Each structure stands twice: as structure tokens, then as C-alpha cells.
């Protein structure tokens, strides 16, 4: 299933604007989540971070549900980058917090932390559970200084 979802993401990346593939891919992804498949079956969904044809609302919802079960997805730095584009989304905060807890090589770790820190600093969800969870995940990852450095108010 993971390979199928990864390949579907590639199809969605290359599809035309009026294509039915984004909706079909989202339906299959949603079905995989609802079927409670083993978490490893969801790894390939990380590739949807590159599939801009899949609308952001759908992508955020499905990715947040996925990383809640399986935070180790393909291309985690790309997932973190796409989530960071949405400082107004609670799902984006959930995604970033989950990704901070995965084992990653030094490059991926730095990219994920940077995107999570920027999301935290720019988020307008201060005081929410999701904002607090991201703050704690940043502290645990040793990256909280970066979040406050990018903040308009500073540390």
C-alpha cells in the first residue's frame, strides 16, 4: 500500500489541472487510514507533499491523520516545508510536532527543525493545544531557540 500511495502522489504531481486523480488519490489515502492498515502502509504518503494539485486543506487533514499513526513518512523535510506554509492550521502544527520526533539524518533533522521553528514563530494559534505541543516538541528536539529567533517579538 505504501508503494501504491507513493506512486499515486507522483501521478498527482504530473496530472493536468482538471484531472480527477487528486480526488481519487485522496479517497484511496482516506480509505487506507479508515481501514486501520498497519502504520508502515502509510509511509509513501509523504510524497504527497510534492503534489500541489492535491488541495492544501485535504493534504493537511490526511497528513495530520497519517503522522499521528505513522510519523516516519517519505520525504519528511518536504512534508515539514509544506506544513510550514500554513501558520493558521492546527493540522500543520500537529504535523510539525510529529515530525520532530522521528529519527532522521542530520540534513533532514535540520530541515525539519527549521520548518517547524518557522511555523511555530509565525503561527497565530498561540495558546492552543497544538501550539503548545509544537513548543514542547521543539524543546525536546533542542530547537526552541530557532523558533524564538524567527519570532517577530524575539526571545
MODELLER restraints for C-alpha pairs under 7 A, 6 or more apart:
rsr = mdl.restraints
at = mdl.atoms
rsr.add(forms.Gaussian(group=physical.xy_distance, feature=features.Distance(at['CA:1:A'], at['CA:41:A']), mean=5.14, stdev=0.5))
rsr.add(forms.Gaussian(group=physical.xy_distance, feature=features.Distance(at['CA:2:A'], at['CA:41:A']), mean=4.50, stdev=0.5))
rsr.add(forms.Gaussian(group=physical.xy_distance, feature=features.Distance(at['CA:2:A'], at['CA:42:A']), mean=5.22, stdev=0.5))
rsr.add(forms.Gaussian(group=physical.xy_distance, feature=features.Distance(at['CA:2:A'], at['CA:43:A']), mean=5.49, stdev=0.5))
rsr.add(forms.Gaussian(group=physical.xy_distance, feature=features.Distance(at['CA:2:A'], at['CA:44:A']), mean=4.48, stdev=0.5))
rsr.add(forms.Gaussian(group=physical.xy_distance, feature=features.Distance(at['CA:3:A'], at['CA:44:A']), mean=5.86, stdev=0.5))
rsr.add(forms.Gaussian(group=physical.xy_distance, feature=features.Distance(at['CA:5:A'], at['CA:44:A']), mean=5.42, stdev=0.5))
rsr.add(forms.Gaussian(group=physical.xy_distance, feature=features.Distance(at['CA:5:A'], at['CA:45:A']), mean=5.66, stdev=0.5))
rsr.add(forms.Gaussian(group=physical.xy_distance, feature=features.Distance(at['CA:6:A'], at['CA:44:A']), mean=4.28, stdev=0.5))
rsr.add(forms.Gaussian(group=physical.xy_distance, feature=features.Distance(at['CA:6:A'], at['CA:45:A']), mean=5.72, stdev=0.5))
rsr.add(forms.Gaussian(group=physical.xy_distance, feature=features.Distance(at['CA:6:A'], at['CA:47:A']), mean=5.69, stdev=0.5))
rsr.add(forms.Gaussian(group=physical.xy_distance, feature=features.Distance(at['CA:8:A'], at['CA:25:A']), mean=6.18, stdev=0.5))
rsr.add(forms.Gaussian(group=physical.xy_distance, feature=features.Distance(at['CA:9:A'], at['CA:47:A']), mean=5.71, stdev=0.5))
rsr.add(forms.Gaussian(group=physical.xy_distance, feature=features.Distance(at['CA:9:A'], at['CA:48:A']), mean=4.91, stdev=0.5))
rsr.add(forms.Gaussian(group=physical.xy_distance, feature=features.Distance(at['CA:9:A'], at['CA:51:A']), mean=6.10, stdev=0.5))
rsr.add(forms.Gaussian(group=physical.xy_distance, feature=features.Distance(at['CA:12:A'], at['CA:21:A']), mean=5.90, stdev=0.5))
rsr.add(forms.Gaussian(group=physical.xy_distance, feature=features.Distance(at['CA:12:A'], at['CA:22:A']), mean=5.56, stdev=0.5))
rsr.add(forms.Gaussian(group=physical.xy_distance, feature=features.Distance(at['CA:12:A'], at['CA:51:A']), mean=5.84, stdev=0.5))
rsr.add(forms.Gaussian(group=physical.xy_distance, feature=features.Distance(at['CA:12:A'], at['CA:53:A']), mean=6.33, stdev=0.5))
rsr.add(forms.Gaussian(group=physical.xy_distance, feature=features.Distance(at['CA:13:A'], at['CA:50:A']), mean=6.71, stdev=0.5))
rsr.add(forms.Gaussian(group=physical.xy_distance, feature=features.Distance(at['CA:13:A'], at['CA:51:A']), mean=4.44, stdev=0.5))
rsr.add(forms.Gaussian(group=physical.xy_distance, feature=features.Distance(at['CA:13:A'], at['CA:52:A']), mean=6.68, stdev=0.5))
rsr.add(forms.Gaussian(group=physical.xy_distance, feature=features.Distance(at['CA:13:A'], at['CA:53:A']), mean=6.38, stdev=0.5))
rsr.add(forms.Gaussian(group=physical.xy_distance, feature=features.Distance(at['CA:22:A'], at['CA:53:A']), mean=6.41, stdev=0.5))
rsr.add(forms.Gaussian(group=physical.xy_distance, feature=features.Distance(at['CA:22:A'], at['CA:54:A']), mean=5.22, stdev=0.5))
rsr.add(forms.Gaussian(group=physical.xy_distance, feature=features.Distance(at['CA:30:A'], at['CA:62:A']), mean=6.84, stdev=0.5))
rsr.add(forms.Gaussian(group=physical.xy_distance, feature=features.Distance(at['CA:39:A'], at['CA:69:A']), mean=6.08, stdev=0.5))
rsr.add(forms.Gaussian(group=physical.xy_distance, feature=features.Distance(at['CA:39:A'], at['CA:70:A']), mean=5.21, stdev=0.5))
rsr.add(forms.Gaussian(group=physical.xy_distance, feature=features.Distance(at['CA:40:A'], at['CA:70:A']), mean=6.96, stdev=0.5))
rsr.add(forms.Gaussian(group=physical.xy_distance, feature=features.Distance(at['CA:42:A'], at['CA:66:A']), mean=6.78, stdev=0.5))
rsr.add(forms.Gaussian(group=physical.xy_distance, feature=features.Distance(at['CA:42:A'], at['CA:70:A']), mean=6.83, stdev=0.5))
rsr.add(forms.Gaussian(group=physical.xy_distance, feature=features.Distance(at['CA:43:A'], at['CA:72:A']), mean=6.43, stdev=0.5))
rsr.add(forms.Gaussian(group=physical.xy_distance, feature=features.Distance(at['CA:43:A'], at['CA:73:A']), mean=4.27, stdev=0.5))
rsr.add(forms.Gaussian(group=physical.xy_distance, feature=features.Distance(at['CA:43:A'], at['CA:74:A']), mean=5.78, stdev=0.5))
rsr.add(forms.Gaussian(group=physical.xy_distance, feature=features.Distance(at['CA:44:A'], at['CA:73:A']), mean=6.27, stdev=0.5))
rsr.add(forms.Gaussian(group=physical.xy_distance, feature=features.Distance(at['CA:44:A'], at['CA:74:A']), mean=5.60, stdev=0.5))
rsr.add(forms.Gaussian(group=physical.xy_distance, feature=features.Distance(at['CA:45:A'], at['CA:73:A']), mean=6.61, stdev=0.5))
rsr.add(forms.Gaussian(group=physical.xy_distance, feature=features.Distance(at['CA:45:A'], at['CA:74:A']), mean=6.93, stdev=0.5))
rsr.add(forms.Gaussian(group=physical.xy_distance, feature=features.Distance(at['CA:46:A'], at['CA:73:A']), mean=4.88, stdev=0.5))
rsr.add(forms.Gaussian(group=physical.xy_distance, feature=features.Distance(at['CA:46:A'], at['CA:74:A']), mean=4.48, stdev=0.5))
rsr.add(forms.Gaussian(group=physical.xy_distance, feature=features.Distance(at['CA:46:A'], at['CA:75:A']), mean=5.62, stdev=0.5))
rsr.add(forms.Gaussian(group=physical.xy_distance, feature=features.Distance(at['CA:46:A'], at['CA:76:A']), mean=6.49, stdev=0.5))
rsr.add(forms.Gaussian(group=physical.xy_distance, feature=features.Distance(at['CA:46:A'], at['CA:79:A']), mean=6.25, stdev=0.5))
rsr.add(forms.Gaussian(group=physical.xy_distance, feature=features.Distance(at['CA:47:A'], at['CA:74:A']), mean=6.04, stdev=0.5))
rsr.add(forms.Gaussian(group=physical.xy_distance, feature=features.Distance(at['CA:47:A'], at['CA:75:A']), mean=6.27, stdev=0.5))
rsr.add(forms.Gaussian(group=physical.xy_distance, feature=features.Distance(at['CA:49:A'], at['CA:78:A']), mean=5.83, stdev=0.5))
rsr.add(forms.Gaussian(group=physical.xy_distance, feature=features.Distance(at['CA:49:A'], at['CA:79:A']), mean=5.05, stdev=0.5))
rsr.add(forms.Gaussian(group=physical.xy_distance, feature=features.Distance(at['CA:49:A'], at['CA:82:A']), mean=6.15, stdev=0.5))
rsr.add(forms.Gaussian(group=physical.xy_distance, feature=features.Distance(at['CA:60:A'], at['CA:91:A']), mean=5.78, stdev=0.5))
rsr.add(forms.Gaussian(group=physical.xy_distance, feature=features.Distance(at['CA:60:A'], at['CA:92:A']), mean=6.34, stdev=0.5))
rsr.add(forms.Gaussian(group=physical.xy_distance, feature=features.Distance(at['CA:61:A'], at['CA:91:A']), mean=6.26, stdev=0.5))
rsr.add(forms.Gaussian(group=physical.xy_distance, feature=features.Distance(at['CA:63:A'], at['CA:95:A']), mean=6.98, stdev=0.5))
rsr.add(forms.Gaussian(group=physical.xy_distance, feature=features.Distance(at['CA:64:A'], at['CA:91:A']), mean=5.51, stdev=0.5))
rsr.add(forms.Gaussian(group=physical.xy_distance, feature=features.Distance(at['CA:64:A'], at['CA:94:A']), mean=6.18, stdev=0.5))
rsr.add(forms.Gaussian(group=physical.xy_distance, feature=features.Distance(at['CA:64:A'], at['CA:95:A']), mean=5.24, stdev=0.5))
rsr.add(forms.Gaussian(group=physical.xy_distance, feature=features.Distance(at['CA:67:A'], at['CA:95:A']), mean=6.39, stdev=0.5))
rsr.add(forms.Gaussian(group=physical.xy_distance, feature=features.Distance(at['CA:67:A'], at['CA:98:A']), mean=6.25, stdev=0.5))
rsr.add(forms.Gaussian(group=physical.xy_distance, feature=features.Distance(at['CA:68:A'], at['CA:98:A']), mean=6.93, stdev=0.5))
rsr.add(forms.Gaussian(group=physical.xy_distance, feature=features.Distance(at['CA:71:A'], at['CA:98:A']), mean=5.80, stdev=0.5))
rsr.add(forms.Gaussian(group=physical.xy_distance, feature=features.Distance(at['CA:71:A'], at['CA:99:A']), mean=5.87, stdev=0.5))
rsr.add(forms.Gaussian(group=physical.xy_distance, feature=features.Distance(at['CA:71:A'], at['CA:102:A']), mean=6.48, stdev=0.5))
rsr.add(forms.Gaussian(group=physical.xy_distance, feature=features.Distance(at['CA:72:A'], at['CA:102:A']), mean=6.02, stdev=0.5))
rsr.add(forms.Gaussian(group=physical.xy_distance, feature=features.Distance(at['CA:76:A'], at['CA:99:A']), mean=6.91, stdev=0.5))
rsr.add(forms.Gaussian(group=physical.xy_distance, feature=features.Distance(at['CA:77:A'], at['CA:108:A']), mean=5.72, stdev=0.5))
rsr.add(forms.Gaussian(group=physical.xy_distance, feature=features.Distance(at['CA:77:A'], at['CA:111:A']), mean=5.68, stdev=0.5))
rsr.add(forms.Gaussian(group=physical.xy_distance, feature=features.Distance(at['CA:77:A'], at['CA:112:A']), mean=5.12, stdev=0.5))
rsr.add(forms.Gaussian(group=physical.xy_distance, feature=features.Distance(at['CA:80:A'], at['CA:96:A']), mean=5.87, stdev=0.5))
rsr.add(forms.Gaussian(group=physical.xy_distance, feature=features.Distance(at['CA:80:A'], at['CA:112:A']), mean=5.62, stdev=0.5))
rsr.add(forms.Gaussian(group=physical.xy_distance, feature=features.Distance(at['CA:80:A'], at['CA:115:A']), mean=5.83, stdev=0.5))
rsr.add(forms.Gaussian(group=physical.xy_distance, feature=features.Distance(at['CA:80:A'], at['CA:116:A']), mean=6.67, stdev=0.5))
rsr.add(forms.Gaussian(group=physical.xy_distance, feature=features.Distance(at['CA:81:A'], at['CA:115:A']), mean=5.59, stdev=0.5))
rsr.add(forms.Gaussian(group=physical.xy_distance, feature=features.Distance(at['CA:83:A'], at['CA:92:A']), mean=4.76, stdev=0.5))
rsr.add(forms.Gaussian(group=physical.xy_distance, feature=features.Distance(at['CA:83:A'], at['CA:95:A']), mean=6.87, stdev=0.5))
rsr.add(forms.Gaussian(group=physical.xy_distance, feature=features.Distance(at['CA:83:A'], at['CA:96:A']), mean=6.93, stdev=0.5))
rsr.add(forms.Gaussian(group=physical.xy_distance, feature=features.Distance(at['CA:84:A'], at['CA:92:A']), mean=6.71, stdev=0.5))
rsr.add(forms.Gaussian(group=physical.xy_distance, feature=features.Distance(at['CA:84:A'], at['CA:115:A']), mean=5.69, stdev=0.5))
rsr.add(forms.Gaussian(group=physical.xy_distance, feature=features.Distance(at['CA:84:A'], at['CA:116:A']), mean=6.54, stdev=0.5))
rsr.add(forms.Gaussian(group=physical.xy_distance, feature=features.Distance(at['CA:84:A'], at['CA:118:A']), mean=6.84, stdev=0.5))
rsr.add(forms.Gaussian(group=physical.xy_distance, feature=features.Distance(at['CA:84:A'], at['CA:119:A']), mean=4.81, stdev=0.5))
rsr.add(forms.Gaussian(group=physical.xy_distance, feature=features.Distance(at['CA:86:A'], at['CA:92:A']), mean=6.24, stdev=0.5))
rsr.add(forms.Gaussian(group=physical.xy_distance, feature=features.Distance(at['CA:87:A'], at['CA:119:A']), mean=5.61, stdev=0.5))
rsr.add(forms.Gaussian(group=physical.xy_distance, feature=features.Distance(at['CA:87:A'], at['CA:122:A']), mean=5.78, stdev=0.5))
rsr.add(forms.Gaussian(group=physical.xy_distance, feature=features.Distance(at['CA:87:A'], at['CA:123:A']), mean=4.27, stdev=0.5))
rsr.add(forms.Gaussian(group=physical.xy_distance, feature=features.Distance(at['CA:87:A'], at['CA:124:A']), mean=6.42, stdev=0.5))
rsr.add(forms.Gaussian(group=physical.xy_distance, feature=features.Distance(at['CA:88:A'], at['CA:123:A']), mean=5.97, stdev=0.5))
rsr.add(forms.Gaussian(group=physical.xy_distance, feature=features.Distance(at['CA:88:A'], at['CA:124:A']), mean=5.83, stdev=0.5))
rsr.add(forms.Gaussian(group=physical.xy_distance, feature=features.Distance(at['CA:88:A'], at['CA:125:A']), mean=6.65, stdev=0.5))
rsr.add(forms.Gaussian(group=physical.xy_distance, feature=features.Distance(at['CA:90:A'], at['CA:130:A']), mean=6.04, stdev=0.5))
rsr.add(forms.Gaussian(group=physical.xy_distance, feature=features.Distance(at['CA:93:A'], at['CA:130:A']), mean=5.79, stdev=0.5))
rsr.add(forms.Gaussian(group=physical.xy_distance, feature=features.Distance(at['CA:93:A'], at['CA:131:A']), mean=6.37, stdev=0.5))
rsr.add(forms.Gaussian(group=physical.xy_distance, feature=features.Distance(at['CA:93:A'], at['CA:134:A']), mean=6.17, stdev=0.5))
rsr.add(forms.Gaussian(group=physical.xy_distance, feature=features.Distance(at['CA:94:A'], at['CA:130:A']), mean=6.01, stdev=0.5))
rsr.add(forms.Gaussian(group=physical.xy_distance, feature=features.Distance(at['CA:96:A'], at['CA:116:A']), mean=5.32, stdev=0.5))
rsr.add(forms.Gaussian(group=physical.xy_distance, feature=features.Distance(at['CA:96:A'], at['CA:134:A']), mean=6.84, stdev=0.5))
rsr.add(forms.Gaussian(group=physical.xy_distance, feature=features.Distance(at['CA:97:A'], at['CA:133:A']), mean=6.51, stdev=0.5))
rsr.add(forms.Gaussian(group=physical.xy_distance, feature=features.Distance(at['CA:97:A'], at['CA:134:A']), mean=4.65, stdev=0.5))
rsr.add(forms.Gaussian(group=physical.xy_distance, feature=features.Distance(at['CA:97:A'], at['CA:137:A']), mean=5.46, stdev=0.5))
rsr.add(forms.Gaussian(group=physical.xy_distance, feature=features.Distance(at['CA:100:A'], at['CA:112:A']), mean=6.70, stdev=0.5))
rsr.add(forms.Gaussian(group=physical.xy_distance, feature=features.Distance(at['CA:100:A'], at['CA:113:A']), mean=6.66, stdev=0.5))
rsr.add(forms.Gaussian(group=physical.xy_distance, feature=features.Distance(at['CA:100:A'], at['CA:137:A']), mean=6.25, stdev=0.5))
rsr.add(forms.Gaussian(group=physical.xy_distance, feature=features.Distance(at['CA:100:A'], at['CA:141:A']), mean=6.47, stdev=0.5))
rsr.add(forms.Gaussian(group=physical.xy_distance, feature=features.Distance(at['CA:113:A'], at['CA:143:A']), mean=6.41, stdev=0.5))
rsr.add(forms.Gaussian(group=physical.xy_distance, feature=features.Distance(at['CA:117:A'], at['CA:146:A']), mean=5.78, stdev=0.5))
rsr.add(forms.Gaussian(group=physical.xy_distance, feature=features.Distance(at['CA:117:A'], at['CA:147:A']), mean=4.08, stdev=0.5))
rsr.add(forms.Gaussian(group=physical.xy_distance, feature=features.Distance(at['CA:118:A'], at['CA:147:A']), mean=6.01, stdev=0.5))
rsr.add(forms.Gaussian(group=physical.xy_distance, feature=features.Distance(at['CA:118:A'], at['CA:150:A']), mean=6.28, stdev=0.5))
rsr.add(forms.Gaussian(group=physical.xy_distance, feature=features.Distance(at['CA:120:A'], at['CA:134:A']), mean=6.96, stdev=0.5))
rsr.add(forms.Gaussian(group=physical.xy_distance, feature=features.Distance(at['CA:120:A'], at['CA:147:A']), mean=6.09, stdev=0.5))
rsr.add(forms.Gaussian(group=physical.xy_distance, feature=features.Distance(at['CA:121:A'], at['CA:147:A']), mean=5.31, stdev=0.5))
rsr.add(forms.Gaussian(group=physical.xy_distance, feature=features.Distance(at['CA:121:A'], at['CA:148:A']), mean=6.37, stdev=0.5))
rsr.add(forms.Gaussian(group=physical.xy_distance, feature=features.Distance(at['CA:121:A'], at['CA:150:A']), mean=5.91, stdev=0.5))
rsr.add(forms.Gaussian(group=physical.xy_distance, feature=features.Distance(at['CA:121:A'], at['CA:151:A']), mean=4.63, stdev=0.5))
rsr.add(forms.Gaussian(group=physical.xy_distance, feature=features.Distance(at['CA:122:A'], at['CA:151:A']), mean=6.74, stdev=0.5))
rsr.add(forms.Gaussian(group=physical.xy_distance, feature=features.Distance(at['CA:125:A'], at['CA:131:A']), mean=6.08, stdev=0.5))
rsr.add(forms.Gaussian(group=physical.xy_distance, feature=features.Distance(at['CA:138:A'], at['CA:144:A']), mean=5.01, stdev=0.5))
rsr.add(forms.Gaussian(group=physical.xy_distance, feature=features.Distance(at['CA:148:A'], at['CA:154:A']), mean=5.38, stdev=0.5))
rsr.add(forms.Gaussian(group=physical.xy_distance, feature=features.Distance(at['CA:148:A'], at['CA:155:A']), mean=5.08, stdev=0.5))
rsr.add(forms.Gaussian(group=physical.xy_distance, feature=features.Distance(at['CA:149:A'], at['CA:155:A']), mean=6.34, stdev=0.5))
